Each structure stands twice: as C-alpha cells, then as structure tokens.
C-alpha cells in the first residue's frame, strides 16, 4: 500500500461484540451463491467478495467479548472509580445500557481524553484502586477482578493476565500495586475491571466474559479501558496530548508501520523523509485528530534504505528511524 493510501484506524472507535461477529459469519455463510456468481464480473463485487472472504476468515475470537445481562433493579451495584497511572475515571455504579436495563453491561470507555488512557512501562509497578458499591439486602460483598491482555490475542483469561483477584470485599475502595511483565507485548491493549456479587448472594465466581454464564445472571459491572505497553527506553518527554509514538519495519521488512496514541484532540503533521531530509510523503499536514490510537498497518512504497518518520503533535517534533529492506 503506498503512503498516499495510508489508512489510519482509531482503535477506540472499533467494537465488535462477539454475538455481532457470529451473526455476520452466519449471514455470509447463508449468502445466495447465484447472486455472487451473477455479479462476479463487476469490479466492485469482486472487491466486495474479497472483503467478505476476509471478514469470514476472521474468527469470532478476534474481538473482545461483550457479556450481556438484564439488571434486576436500579440498585444493582457497580464500579464508581478506577485509577491506574493515567486512568482516573469516576462514574455512577450502574450506568449506560445497564442503567436503562439494556443488554450490554460492559462500559467501554470511549470518552476520550485525560483520565481514560494509560501508558504502562514493562517491568514497572503502579498503584491501582477501584471503588465500588454493594446492594446490602441482597449481597454484603463483592468479588473484584482486573485483567490486561498482555499478549494481545483478544482473550483476557490467559495465564498471568488476571492482575487483580480479591474476593468477598466489603464496600469501599480496594487498593494494591500491579507490575507489568517484562515480556508483555508492546502496543495498545485492553484493560478490563469488574466487580460482581459473591456466593453470599448466590453467585458463581467472576470470569472476564461471564463464561460459563452465572445461572442467576451477572450482578455487578465491568469497565474497559485501553492501555499502551512500552519499553523503558521508549519513555521520553512526549509533548502534551501524545502518549505513544513508534515507527517500525513491517513484518517482511519492505514497509513501515506507524503507531501513535493521543489523549487529547491535537493538530498532527506526520511525514516520512530520507536521511538527506528530502520529504518522501506527507501523511498528515496539520490535520486535527481526536484522541485515540492510530495505526497505519503495513505501509509499502519506499525503496530500500533508512527513513525518518517525524510526528509533530502539539509540541516539539518526534522522530523515529526505520530501515526498509527489499
């Protein structure tokens, strides 16, 4: 893909509940073959067919689970504050779809900006706290869990990814420290916290996806955030609003992958140039972007050589050196 066709994706804007992907797969499998056959000579339909095949090839596990429930009453307890590094979010204990008796009780924090994202360094420890409520007449305590998808495989129950496990906690604020593994995959990943009624209210132990389902339903709340895992050497004096920036060779070494994260709306200029300073491509030229994580995927185009990728976003420019091979 040439640089002038660069596609930037804000991961904070993308959510695929598991049941939606399963429905998509079922629809694709049920498509009328004669319809595809009759339109296969259309260039658009050929492209669409390729896209359909690509979507069908994505397993249903390629997105984070979004458990569902029905609240029993508006006194259902939940989480009122989560704090970890740059994350510090205060909310009602029963909010969003949960508060209106909707199906989706996972609050995905797409409210971008200060207090909703965090940069976590491999090997470092951070204080964590969660404040939560109870519904005392039904259950006097809560089981608490927190997960980080360290290997970025869209599962939250792999070994080592349960970072908090505290049972039978009385109402209030739970505090502890967490340490980021030195082998955690670099980049943006999911951070999920939950508070759920205990066996004192007749409930089963919590899991990140409520699997197997609690026979009497999940009574509590989950909240999702996105965190960026970086190396200690990657930490620098980033300009205000930028929390992460990297430029790396693509998997085959023939292109460049650019990734950066913004925690505030920022005017961005992103360029690539050779070692003489000659601009190869201007990807963004003073474009104002909303907060989120931006990724180019694998970009093709430049000839073999050493390139500089420069990001200007609200402060001094940041530069990364990338070697492209053929």
N, C-alpha and C positions, 0 to 999 in steps of 0.2 A: 504493500500500500504506500503510495507516495505521500510525502509530508503534507501536500496541499489537500489531501483527502483524509487528513487525520480526524479521527472520531474521538471525542473526549466524553467520558461517561462519568457522571457523578453517582457513586455507589449509594449515596444516601437517598437517591431518588428511586432506587430499584428495590422492589419487594415482591417475591413470588411465594405466597403461601403454598404449602405442599399440595393442598387439595386443588388449587388452580392449575398447577402443572399437570396433575393427574388428569384433570378434565381436558386440558389441551392435548395431551397424549391420546386420550380416548377419541377426541374429535378427529385428530389426524389419522388414527387407525381406521376410523369409520368413513373417511372421505370416499366419494364415488370415483372409482378408478377410471370410468369412461369420461368423467369430467376432466380429469387431469390429461388423459390421452387426447381428448378433443381440443385442448388448448396448449398442447406441448410445443407447438410451433411459435407461440408467442414468446418474444424475448422476456417480457415481464413475467409470464407464467413460468418460464424456465428458471428465472431468478427466484421466484416465489417457491418453486418446487425445491430448489436447493436450500432455501431458508427453512422450509417446512422440515426437510430431512435433518437439517442441523438442529432444529428445535426438538424434533422427535428423538434425536440421538442423545440429548441431554437427559441424564437420569433424574428421577423425581427427587433424589437426594441432593441435587445441585442447587439448593437454596435452603435457607434456614427454616426449620419447622415453625409453624404458627399455630399452636394449640388453640382450641376453642372451648367455650363453656357458656353456660347461662347463669347469671347471678341469681341468688336466692332472694336477695333484698338489698336495698341501698345501704345497709350496714355492713356489707361484705368488706372485710379488712384488706389492706394492701400496703404498698410502699409509699412513703411520703418524702423521703430524701435518699439520694445515692451520691456518695462522694468518693472519687478516686482520681488523684492527680488533677487534670484539668476539668474533670466532670464534677459538677455540683448542682444537681437538679432537685428542686423541691416541687411537690405536686400533691393533689388530692390522693387519698388512698384508693378510691375507686373512680377511675377517670376514663375518658374516651368512650370507646364502644362498650366497655364494661359498665360505665355509669348509665348508659341508656339501654342496658340489657341486650347488648349486641353479642355477636358470636366470638369476636376476636378480643381476647383479654391480654394480649401482649402489646404493651405500649412501645412502639418503635420510635425512638426519639429523633424525628426528622426536623425538630425545631432547631435550626442550625444556629451556631454562634457560641459565644462564651458559655461554658458550663455543660456542654453536651458532647465534647470530644476530649480525648487524652492521648498524649504521646508517652509511651512506656519503653524504657531502655532495658535491653537484655541484661540480666544479672542484677538489676537494682530492685530495691524493696520500696513499697509505697504504703502509706496508711489508707485503709478502706473503712468506710462506715455506711450503714444502712439503717434508716429509721422506718418503723412500720407500726401498724395498729393491729388490734385484735377485735373480735366480736365476743366479748366475755361470756354472755349467756350460752353461746354455742361451743366455743373452744377457748381455753385460757391462754394458749401459747401458739407459737408459730415455728415451723421449720424453715431455715434460711439456706439458700444456696446461691453461689455465683460461679459463672463459667466464662472462660476465654477460649476461643477456638484457635489455639496456638498453632496447629498445623494447617489451618485454613482449608479444611476439607468439608466444611458446612455441617459437621457433626460437633455437638458440644459435650458428648459423654465419653470421649477418648481418654485413655489413662493420662492423668496429670492435668486435665482441663477443668476439673472441679476445684476452684480456688478457694471457695468457702463452703463449709458444711457444718452447720450449727443447728442442733435440734432442741426443741422444747424451750424456745426463748420467750421470756416474758416481754410485754410491750415496752418499747423504748428504742434505744439506739444501740446497735451492735457494732463494735469496732475491732479491728485486727490489722495486721500487716500482711501484704502479699509480696512475693518475689517472682519476678519474671524469669522464666528459664533461659539459660544461655543459648539453648537450641531452638527457641521459638522462631517460627518463620517470620521473616521481615515483611512489613507492609501493613495494610489495613485489614482488620478482622473484627469479629463480633464479640461483644461483651454482654452477657445476659445475667440479670439478677432476679431472684424470685423469693417470695415469702408465701408460705402455704400453711393452712391449718394442719394440726398434728393428729396423731391417733387418738388424742383426748377428745377430738371432735369426730372421730370415726373415719379418719382419712388415712390413705396409704402414703408411704414416703414420697417426697417430690422427685421428679426427674425433669430434665430440661425441656422435654417435649410432651410431658404427661403421658408417656408410654412405658408400661401399659396404662390405659386410662383408669383414673380413680373411679371406682364404682359409684360413688356419690358425687362425682364431679370435682374439679379443681376449685377450691375456695381460697382465694388469695389473689396475687397479682404477679406478673412478670414485667420487667422493663429491659429493653435492648438498647445498647449504645454501640458505637464504633470506636475502636482504639487503633492507634498506629504503633507497631512494634519497630524499634530502630536499634542499631548498634550504638554502643557508647561513643564510637568515633564519629557517628553521624550527627551527634548533638552539637549544635553551634548556635550562635546568636542570630536566630532567624528573625526577619522583620515581623512587625506586628501583623497578625492575621494569618501567617503561614506557619504550619506546624510540621510539615514534612515535605522534602523535595529530593527526588532521586532520578538519575538518568543512567540506564544500563544497556549493555548489548542485549538484543533479543536472543531467544534460545538458540538459534542457529548462528548467531554472531553476525548476521547480514543486515541487521537493522538496529533500531534504537527504541527502547521503551522508556517513556517519561511518566513519572508519577509525582503528584503533589497534592497536598491537603490544605484547605483553607478553613479557618474557624470564623472568619468574618467576610462579608462582601468586600471584594478587593478588585482594583483595576490591574489586569495582568498583561504583561508582554512576555512572550515566550519565543525565543529564536534559537536556531542552530547555526553554527558557523565553523569554518575550518580553522586551522591553527594560525593562519595569517590574519584572521579577523574578518575574512570575507563571509558575509551572511549567506548561508545556504538556503534557509527557509525561515520566514516569519510565520509562526503558527498562530499566535495571538498578538495583536498590535493595539494595546490599550483597551482591551475588552474587559468589561466589568463582569465578574463571575460571582455566583452565590456561594456560600460556604458548602463544603463537601470534599470528597476525594475524587481527583481527576486522574484518569489513566488513559494512555494512548494505545495500549496493546502493543503489538509488534509492528513497528513502522519500517517500511522499506524505502529505498530511494538513494541514499548517499553512496558514493563509491567507497572502496576500501580506504581506510585512513583514520586519523584521530580527529574527533569533532568536539566542539564545546557546545553545551546546551545551557542557555542563560535564561533565568527566570527573574523578571522584575515584578514585584508584587508589594507595593506599599512601602518600600524601603530600599536599602542597598541591594544591588543585583546579586543573585546567587548563581554560581557557575559549576557545572559538572563536566568532567572529561570522559569521553566514551570512545573506545576503539571499535571500529566497524571492520569486519573481515569479509571476504568473499570466497 
